């Protein structure tokens, strides 16, 4: 199925790499919970800073989780 992409300009507030790498695991968990991801009133998982959708149902969420797991070996410990 073909899909459409939309372009928009938004101001995004996020932490930088140096700050994130220095976060405790508790702080990082808080950042995820309070600033990076949210489920909106329609039940859509979104990037909280930019507002774009990441998953609209549990099956898409599972695919997203699988994709993140596939990226894990590329990250340092």
C-alpha positions as CSV (number, residue, x, y, z in Angstrom):
1,X,0.0,0.0,0.0
2,X,1.3,3.4,-0.9
3,X,1.4,6.0,1.9
4,X,1.8,9.8,2.0
5,X,4.4,11.7,3.8
6,X,3.8,15.2,5.1
7,X,6.4,17.9,5.8
8,X,6.0,20.5,8.5
9,X,8.2,22.7,10.5
10,X,8.1,22.4,14.3
11,X,10.2,23.7,17.2
12,X,11.4,20.6,19.1
13,X,12.6,20.6,22.7
14,X,14.9,17.7,23.5
15,X,18.0,16.9,25.4
16,X,21.4,16.8,23.6
17,X,23.6,13.7,23.2
18,X,26.0,14.7,26.0
19,X,23.2,15.3,28.4
20,X,21.4,12.1,27.5
21,X,24.6,10.0,27.8
22,X,25.1,11.4,31.3
23,X,21.6,10.7,32.5
24,X,21.0,8.1,35.2
25,X,18.8,5.2,34.1
26,X,16.0,6.6,36.3
27,X,16.4,10.1,34.6
28,X,16.3,8.5,31.2
29,X,13.2,6.5,32.1
30,X,11.6,9.8,33.2
31,X,12.6,11.5,30.0
32,X,10.9,8.7,28.0
33,X,7.8,8.9,30.1
34,X,7.5,12.6,30.4
35,X,9.0,14.0,27.3
36,X,9.7,11.7,24.4
37,X,6.6,9.5,23.8
38,X,2.9,9.9,24.5
39,X,-0.4,8.3,23.6
40,X,-2.8,10.9,22.5
41,X,-6.5,11.1,23.2
42,X,-7.2,9.1,20.0
43,X,-4.9,6.2,21.2
44,X,-2.1,7.1,18.8
45,X,1.5,6.7,20.0
46,X,3.4,9.9,19.1
47,X,6.7,11.6,19.4
48,X,5.8,14.1,22.1
49,X,8.4,16.8,21.0
50,X,7.5,16.7,17.3
51,X,3.9,15.3,17.4
52,X,4.3,12.8,14.6
53,X,2.6,9.4,14.9
54,X,4.7,6.3,15.6
55,X,2.0,3.6,15.9
56,X,-1.8,3.6,15.7
57,X,-2.5,0.2,17.1
58,X,-0.8,-2.7,19.0
59,X,0.3,-4.5,15.9
60,X,2.2,-1.5,14.7
61,X,3.7,-1.0,18.2
62,X,5.0,-4.6,18.1
63,X,6.6,-3.9,14.7
64,X,8.2,-0.7,16.1
65,X,9.5,-2.6,19.2
66,X,10.9,-5.3,16.9
67,X,12.6,-2.7,14.8
68,X,14.2,-1.1,17.9
69,X,15.4,-4.5,19.1
70,X,17.0,-5.0,15.7
71,X,18.9,-1.8,16.2
72,X,20.2,-2.8,19.7
73,X,23.4,-4.5,18.4
74,X,24.4,-1.2,16.7
75,X,24.5,0.7,20.0
76,X,27.4,0.7,22.5
77,X,26.9,-0.9,25.9
